[in-house]
Amino acid sequence: MNLPIVLDADALNNLSSMDPGFMHDGMTTISTPHPGELARFLGITTKKVQADRTGIARNTARRFKIICILKGHRTVISDGERVRVNSTGNPAMATGGMGDVLTGVISAFLAQGLSLWDAACAGVYVHGLAGDLARVSDRGLLASEVAMSIPKALKKIGIK
């Protein structure tokens, strides 16, 4: 049975020195790197990732047969064919632990039976919306503040 896997920061750092061939058994993996992590994983510069966020995310997804969520301003989600650019989230979310909250939201959607693509897109959107609802200034948000706003975000989009 192929169960979905969601990989974030430390997992990606560990995989950057390994052969990622294990991901080629069918699309069961969602990866959530920020530009620096993806650059390290691919052996390129962060500047190159940032210069072509959509293309790099799409090519990474296609090459490794994963869903790539390239975090940052206007987070990019790609399965190698489709690309979505997220409209929620804000700079105050650029703090430690945010990726863990995102991974948890995506994993919760997967556990509820959403497809990898739908869980990735919905997870990124809800996570960003929770960050928007939690934001009170330009200061950095705590990951726990965003996590506590997830129920409000779900309610706002009509999920109880």
C-alpha positions as CSV (number, residue, x, y, z in Angstrom):
1,M,0.0,0.0,0.0
2,N,1.3,3.4,-0.9
3,L,0.6,5.8,1.9
4,P,1.2,9.5,1.4
5,I,4.3,11.2,2.8
6,V,4.7,14.9,3.7
7,L,8.3,16.0,3.9
8,D,9.5,19.3,5.4
9,A,12.7,21.0,6.4
10,D,14.9,18.4,8.2
11,A,13.6,15.6,6.0
12,L,14.6,17.5,2.9
13,N,18.0,18.4,4.4
14,N,18.7,14.7,5.1
15,L,17.5,13.7,1.6
16,S,19.7,16.2,-0.1
17,S,22.6,13.9,0.4
18,M,20.7,10.7,-0.6
19,D,19.3,9.4,-3.9
20,P,15.7,10.5,-4.0
21,G,14.8,7.5,-6.2
22,F,12.6,6.1,-3.5
23,M,10.0,8.7,-4.5
24,H,9.6,7.2,-8.0
25,D,7.1,4.5,-6.9
26,G,4.2,6.7,-7.9
27,M,3.1,10.1,-6.7
28,T,2.7,9.6,-2.9
29,T,4.9,12.4,-1.7
30,I,4.3,16.0,-0.9
31,S,7.4,18.1,-0.3
32,T,7.2,21.6,1.4
33,P,10.6,23.3,1.0
34,H,11.3,27.0,1.3
35,P,13.7,28.3,-1.4
36,G,16.9,27.7,0.5
37,E,15.9,24.1,1.2
38,L,14.9,23.4,-2.4
39,A,18.1,25.0,-3.6
40,R,20.2,22.8,-1.3
41,F,18.2,19.7,-2.4
42,L,18.7,20.5,-6.1
43,G,22.3,21.7,-5.8
44,I,21.6,25.1,-7.2
45,T,21.5,28.6,-5.7
46,T,18.6,30.1,-3.8
47,K,18.8,33.0,-6.2
48,K,18.1,30.6,-9.1
49,V,15.1,29.2,-7.3
50,Q,13.7,32.6,-6.6
51,A,14.2,33.7,-10.2
52,D,11.9,31.0,-11.5
53,R,9.7,29.8,-8.6
54,T,7.0,28.4,-10.9
55,G,9.3,26.7,-13.3
56,I,11.6,25.2,-10.6
57,A,8.6,23.9,-8.6
58,R,7.0,22.4,-11.7
59,N,10.3,20.8,-12.8
60,T,11.1,19.4,-9.3
61,A,7.6,17.9,-9.1
62,R,7.9,16.4,-12.6
63,R,11.5,15.1,-12.0
64,F,10.8,13.4,-8.7
65,K,7.1,12.6,-9.3
66,I,6.0,14.5,-6.2
67,I,3.9,17.4,-5.3
68,C,6.2,20.3,-4.7
69,I,5.0,23.2,-2.4
70,L,7.6,25.9,-2.8
71,K,6.9,28.1,0.3
72,G,7.3,31.9,0.4
73,H,5.5,34.9,-0.9
74,R,2.8,33.5,-3.2
75,T,3.6,29.9,-2.4
76,V,3.7,27.7,-5.5
77,I,2.1,24.2,-5.7
78,S,2.9,21.9,-8.6
79,D,2.4,18.2,-9.5
80,G,4.6,18.6,-12.5
81,E,1.7,19.5,-14.8
82,R,-0.7,21.7,-12.8
83,V,0.5,24.8,-11.0
84,R,-1.3,26.9,-8.4
85,V,-0.1,30.1,-6.8
86,N,-1.6,30.7,-3.4
87,S,-3.2,34.0,-2.5
88,T,-3.2,33.8,1.3
89,G,-0.4,34.3,3.8
90,N,1.8,37.2,4.8
91,P,5.4,38.1,5.7
92,A,4.8,37.7,9.4
93,M,4.6,34.0,8.8
94,A,8.3,33.8,7.9
95,T,9.2,32.3,11.3
96,G,10.3,29.0,12.7
97,G,7.7,26.3,13.1
98,M,5.5,27.5,10.3
99,G,6.4,24.6,8.1
100,D,5.4,22.2,10.9
101,V,2.0,23.8,11.1
102,L,1.6,23.6,7.3
103,T,2.6,19.9,7.3
104,G,0.0,19.3,10.0
105,V,-2.7,21.0,8.1
106,I,-1.9,19.0,4.9
107,S,-1.6,15.8,6.8
108,A,-5.0,16.4,8.4
109,F,-6.6,16.8,5.0
110,L,-4.9,13.7,3.7
111,A,-6.2,11.8,6.8
112,Q,-9.7,12.9,5.9
113,G,-9.4,11.3,2.4
114,L,-8.5,14.2,0.2
115,S,-6.2,13.5,-2.8
116,L,-2.6,14.6,-2.5
117,W,-3.3,17.5,-4.9
118,D,-6.4,18.6,-3.1
119,A,-4.8,18.3,0.4
120,A,-1.7,20.3,-0.8
121,C,-3.8,23.1,-2.3
122,A,-6.3,23.2,0.6
123,G,-3.6,22.9,3.2
124,V,-1.6,25.8,1.8
125,Y,-4.7,28.0,1.4
126,V,-6.0,27.3,4.9
127,H,-2.6,27.7,6.5
128,G,-2.1,31.1,4.8
129,L,-5.6,32.2,5.7
130,A,-5.0,31.3,9.3
131,G,-1.9,33.4,9.2
132,D,-3.8,36.3,7.7
133,L,-6.4,36.0,10.5
134,A,-3.8,35.8,13.2
135,R,-1.8,38.7,12.0
136,V,-2.0,41.9,14.1
137,S,1.1,43.6,12.8
138,D,4.2,43.1,10.7
139,R,5.9,41.4,13.6
140,G,6.7,37.7,13.2
141,L,3.9,35.4,14.2
142,L,4.4,32.4,16.4
143,A,3.6,29.1,14.8
144,S,1.2,28.4,17.7
145,E,-0.7,31.6,16.8
146,V,-1.3,30.4,13.3
147,A,-2.3,26.9,14.5
148,M,-4.8,28.4,16.9
149,S,-6.3,30.3,14.0
150,I,-6.9,27.3,11.8
151,P,-10.5,26.7,13.2
152,K,-11.3,30.3,12.3
153,A,-9.9,29.9,8.8
154,L,-11.9,26.7,8.3
155,K,-15.1,28.4,9.5
156,K,-14.5,31.3,7.2
157,I,-14.4,29.0,4.2
158,G,-17.5,27.1,5.4
159,I,-15.9,24.0,7.0
160,K,-17.0,23.3,10.5
